[in-house]
């Protein structure tokens, strides 16, 4: 990959957007910033660039999403599935049809958002469920390993629980801190970044503090309903992006 001024600026903007999302919503919407990265590099190179950066983003975000914002019972239920899903995603990375995975995840996400909208756009609080948590963790692990898009499965489990906006964000932040730390080594083994990618990675580190802080400030200004409406809107954006990636891949 050639390292030009435009490459650095666009990559910096993509990482900044991901950091902003992490500060505002705790994590899970990394795919929103990936289209910017795809302007200057292929998706696999972008994955190798982001894998170590995610760890730095998560560690900085935990300055704001402290243990008091973690839903520990849900984390205990979710993490085993997440770790197994990342392992499965690594083993299947070379044989999975990424386009089909993207399409299925997009359709399921749009159905989930559609059910919320038809229900009157008001959250229906549901009880915690171990099978649903394991399934959500597993699906999130596979999709975060394959396409850095583990947010929708987690959101589909957490949003109906009626958590406060801070606990929702803190729980997703801790969840993806564990997930991103776990998948960093497999991604680096799969991609093996070259010298220019490491230089670009170092330059993008400067986007992390300001991006996360601004996102956190944005989160503080929104009330409970606004945060969750924004989460559902972001799920739609994520689903449309996944659907486009999958369908365009078949048409190319």
KAMO-V425721 format. One record per residue. N is the residue number from 0. RES is the residue in one small letter. OMEGA is omega in degrees with one decimal (none if undefined). D_FIRST is the distance of its C-alpha to the first C-alpha in Angstrom with 2 decimals. Layout:
# KAMO-V425721
N & RES & OMEGA & D_FIRST
N & RES & OMEGA & D_FIRST
This chain:
# KAMO-V425721
0 & x & 179.7 & 0.00
1 & x & -177.4 & 3.81
2 & x & 179.1 & 6.38
3 & x & 178.6 & 9.33
4 & x & -179.7 & 12.63
5 & x & 178.0 & 12.45
6 & x & -179.6 & 9.34
7 & x & -177.0 & 11.39
8 & x & -178.3 & 14.57
9 & x & 177.4 & 13.81
10 & x & 178.4 & 12.42
11 & x & -179.9 & 15.49
12 & x & 178.6 & 17.74
13 & x & 179.0 & 16.78
14 & x & 178.0 & 17.48
15 & x & -179.6 & 20.58
16 & x & 177.7 & 21.88
17 & x & 178.9 & 21.59
18 & x & 177.9 & 23.42
19 & x & 178.3 & 26.01
20 & x & -179.7 & 26.71
21 & x & 177.4 & 27.10
22 & x & -176.1 & 29.55
23 & x & -171.9 & 31.44
24 & x & 176.3 & 31.73
25 & x & 179.9 & 30.90
26 & x & 176.2 & 27.86
27 & x & -179.1 & 27.20
28 & x & -178.9 & 25.57
29 & x & -175.6 & 21.93
30 & x & 178.7 & 21.10
31 & x & -179.6 & 22.32
32 & x & -175.4 & 19.25
33 & x & 177.0 & 16.69
34 & x & 177.3 & 17.06
35 & x & 179.7 & 15.63
36 & x & -177.5 & 12.42
37 & x & 176.5 & 12.31
38 & x & -174.2 & 12.27
39 & x & 179.0 & 8.67
40 & x & 178.6 & 7.25
41 & x & -175.1 & 9.36
42 & x & -178.6 & 12.36
43 & x & 175.8 & 11.94
44 & x & 177.5 & 8.75
45 & x & 177.9 & 10.84
46 & x & 177.8 & 13.72
47 & x & 176.9 & 12.40
48 & x & -173.5 & 11.57
49 & x & -172.7 & 15.02
50 & x & 177.0 & 17.10
51 & x & -179.9 & 17.86
52 & x & 178.7 & 17.97
53 & x & -179.5 & 20.63
54 & x & 178.3 & 22.84
55 & x & 177.9 & 22.83
56 & x & -176.4 & 23.57
57 & x & -179.1 & 26.35
58 & x & 178.4 & 27.96
59 & x & -179.3 & 28.14
60 & x & -179.4 & 29.46
61 & x & 171.5 & 32.20
62 & x & -177.7 & 33.67
63 & x & -179.8 & 34.85
64 & x & -174.0 & 35.32
65 & x & -178.7 & 37.86
66 & x & 179.6 & 39.89
67 & x & 179.4 & 42.52
68 & x & -179.7 & 40.10
69 & x & 171.5 & 39.37
70 & x & -171.8 & 41.39
71 & x & 177.2 & 41.93
72 & x & 179.3 & 43.84
73 & x & 178.0 & 40.98
74 & x & 179.8 & 38.36
75 & x & -179.6 & 40.56
76 & x & -172.4 & 40.72
77 & x & -169.7 & 37.05
78 & x & 178.5 & 35.25
79 & x & 177.7 & 36.49
80 & x & 179.0 & 35.17
81 & x & -177.3 & 31.81
82 & x & 177.4 & 31.37
83 & x & -179.9 & 32.59
84 & x & 177.8 & 30.33
85 & x & 177.4 & 27.18
86 & x & 177.7 & 28.43
87 & x & 179.6 & 29.11
88 & x & 178.2 & 25.75
89 & x & -178.2 & 24.06
90 & x & -175.6 & 26.42
91 & x & -172.3 & 26.06
92 & x & -174.6 & 22.31
93 & x & -177.5 & 21.80
94 & x & 177.9 & 24.99
95 & x & 170.5 & 25.32
96 & x & -175.2 & 25.01
97 & x & -179.5 & 22.81
98 & x & 179.3 & 24.10
99 & x & 177.7 & 27.68
100 & x & -179.5 & 27.14
101 & x & -178.2 & 25.72
102 & x & -179.6 & 28.69
103 & x & -179.7 & 31.29
104 & x & 179.6 & 30.08
105 & x & -178.0 & 30.06
106 & x & 179.1 & 33.57
107 & x & -179.9 & 35.01
108 & x & -179.9 & 33.69
109 & x & 176.1 & 35.15
110 & x & 179.6 & 38.44
111 & x & 179.8 & 38.58
112 & x & 178.4 & 38.07
113 & x & 178.0 & 40.55
114 & x & 177.1 & 43.15
115 & x & -177.9 & 42.79
116 & x & 180.0 & 43.24
117 & x & -179.9 & 46.24
118 & x & 176.3 & 47.75
119 & x & 177.9 & 48.13
120 & x & 175.4 & 44.94
121 & x & -176.8 & 46.80
122 & x & 173.5 & 45.59
123 & x & -174.9 & 47.79
124 & x & -178.6 & 47.94
125 & x & -179.2 & 47.80
126 & x & 176.4 & 48.65
127 & x & -177.6 & 46.15
128 & x & -179.8 & 45.63
129 & x & 179.4 & 44.41
130 & x & 179.9 & 43.46
131 & x & 180.0 & 41.50
132 & x & 179.3 & 39.72
133 & x & 179.3 & 38.76
134 & x & 179.2 & 37.57
135 & x & 178.6 & 35.54
136 & x & 179.7 & 33.96
137 & x & 179.6 & 33.21
138 & x & 179.3 & 31.67
139 & x & 179.0 & 29.60
140 & x & 180.0 & 28.38
141 & x & -175.1 & 27.28
142 & x & 177.4 & 25.59
143 & x & 177.7 & 23.84
144 & x & -175.0 & 22.45
145 & x & -170.3 & 21.48
146 & x & -177.3 & 20.27
147 & x & -177.0 & 20.67
148 & x & -178.3 & 23.79
149 & x & -175.7 & 26.70
150 & x & -175.7 & 28.53
151 & x & -179.9 & 30.78
152 & x & 179.1 & 32.70
153 & x & -179.7 & 33.39
154 & x & -179.3 & 34.48
155 & x & 175.7 & 36.77
156 & x & -171.7 & 38.52
157 & x & -173.5 & 38.73
158 & x & -179.9 & 39.54
159 & x & -176.6 & 42.92
160 & x & 179.1 & 44.08
161 & x & 178.2 & 45.09
162 & x & 173.8 & 43.28
163 & x & -176.6 & 43.28
164 & x & 179.8 & 40.16
165 & x & 179.6 & 39.51
166 & x & 176.3 & 40.10
167 & x & -178.4 & 37.87
168 & x & -179.8 & 34.97
169 & x & 179.9 & 35.70
170 & x & 178.1 & 35.98
171 & x & 179.1 & 32.68
172 & x & 179.6 & 31.04
173 & x & 179.2 & 32.54
174 & x & -177.8 & 31.82
175 & x & 171.5 & 28.06
176 & x & 178.0 & 28.12
177 & x & -178.1 & 29.45
178 & x & -178.3 & 27.21
179 & x & 176.5 & 23.91
180 & x & -178.9 & 25.04
181 & x & -174.1 & 26.00
182 & x & -177.1 & 22.86
183 & x & -178.6 & 20.40
184 & x & 176.4 & 21.06
185 & x & 179.3 & 20.98
186 & x & -180.0 & 17.62
187 & x & 175.7 & 16.16
188 & x & -179.0 & 18.03
189 & x & -171.5 & 16.67
190 & x & -176.7 & 12.93
191 & x & -177.3 & 12.82
192 & x & 177.8 & 9.86
193 & x & -174.9 & 8.20
194 & x & -178.4 & 9.17
195 & x & 179.4 & 6.72
196 & x & 178.3 & 7.39
197 & x & 177.4 & 10.95
198 & x & 178.8 & 11.13
199 & x & 178.1 & 10.15
200 & x & -179.9 & 12.65
201 & x & 179.2 & 15.19
202 & x & -177.3 & 15.05
203 & x & 178.0 & 15.65
204 & x & -177.2 & 18.63
205 & x & 178.6 & 20.64
206 & x & -169.4 & 20.66
207 & x & -175.0 & 22.54
208 & x & -177.2 & 26.05
209 & x & -179.5 & 26.67
210 & x & -179.9 & 25.22
211 & x & -178.5 & 27.37
212 & x & 179.5 & 30.37
213 & x & 177.0 & 30.39
214 & x & 179.4 & 30.13
215 & x & 177.1 & 33.02
216 & x & 178.0 & 35.05
217 & x & 178.1 & 34.53
218 & x & -176.9 & 35.74
219 & x & -176.5 & 38.83
220 & x & -176.7 & 39.82
221 & x & 176.5 & 39.96
222 & x & -174.9 & 42.90
223 & x & -176.6 & 42.95
224 & x & -179.1 & 43.16
225 & x & 179.4 & 40.43
226 & x & -176.1 & 37.98
227 & x & 173.3 & 38.70
228 & x & 176.8 & 38.66
229 & x & 178.3 & 35.22
230 & x & 178.9 & 34.15
231 & x & 177.8 & 35.54
232 & x & 178.7 & 33.87
233 & x & 175.3 & 30.46
234 & x & 177.6 & 31.24
235 & x & 178.5 & 31.78
236 & x & 179.9 & 28.46
237 & x & -178.4 & 26.71
238 & x & 179.1 & 28.77
239 & x & 177.6 & 28.12
240 & x & 178.1 & 24.34
241 & x & -179.7 & 24.70
242 & x & 178.5 & 27.11
243 & x & 179.3 & 24.90
244 & x & -178.1 & 21.95
245 & x & -177.1 & 24.45
246 & x & -179.1 & 26.43
247 & x & 177.5 & 23.66
248 & x & 178.3 & 22.06
249 & x & -176.8 & 25.43
250 & x & -175.9 & 25.89
251 & x & none & 22.58
